[in-house]
């Protein structure tokens, strides 16, 4: 059995498996599970090893307890096709919305889905301008292509995007609803001057929850002015262009349905 020497020998599917291991089953079990993932074998194949052997093997892979190098390639070759990294500033609204879903539902588990959004095939038009493959596919249909990629080939993409997203959110914070950390707090009738005021507050809270639940759909509906046949047309617009227009509308008092 050949033990990997570092993250550069680990594929993305193995990285996801490593980060999903349950440490509550005991340290020895965790050691065995870690080794089985890195060696790409069943844990039962290590049953003939005693504790000292497992400890010695595990000491050679303790680097797996640390974070991978924050690097990523601009091009990946997968199944004879070349996938080129698409710059964050060129994201469309649809792409950003999908990325938000993956980030809010455990981005490590969905790192292959995220990679499928950023790495795309390219072509050139008759003027020799580079064109990225249209976002007509679903990341859920393509993510397995990236599971076989080395984690050090793409991991930095994720950490850099998280920084970019943070700056983006700060720049357009006026378009996002305020934090709802107190949503779970139960309002007491005695804190209000009247029953009507209490009911009005309760309705406002419920409306806020609905706005958050349907935030992106609400935004798309607003941008389409109720014509859902234009949804794709709007969703494919450049993200920065859309949010610049939304900022203008908000400042001018035209925007009444901010993203929830």
Number of C-alpha atoms within 10 A of each C-alpha: 6 6 14 15 14 15 21 13 13 22 18 23 19 20 22 18 15 19 13 11 14 12 12 8 9 9 11 14 15 17 20 22 22 23 24 18 19 23 16 13 13 13 16 10 10 15 11 9 11 9 13 9 12 17 14 10 15 19 11 14 18 13 13 20 10 8 9 17 14 15 15 19 14 13 16 20 11 12 7 7 11 14 19 18 22 17 12 16 10 14 18 19 22 20 20 17 16 15 21 14 13 17 17 9 11 10 16 19 17 20 24 26 24 26 23 22 21 21 22 20 18 16 10 10 8 6 6 8 9 11 12 16 14 10 13 7 11 12 19 12 10 15 18 15 14 22 19 15 20 19 27 21 20 27 23 17 22 20 14 14 14 13 10 13 15 10 12 13 12 11 12 14 12 15 18 14 14 9 8 11 7 7 12 7 7 8 12 8 12 9 9 13 9 11 11 10 13 17 13 12 14 14 12 12 14 13 12 17 15 13 19 18 12 13 19 17 16 19 19 22 17 17 19 17 11 12 11 14 9 14 17 13 10 19 19 17 16 17 20 17 13 17 16 12 12 20 20 13 13 16 11 9 9 11 17 10 16 19 18 20
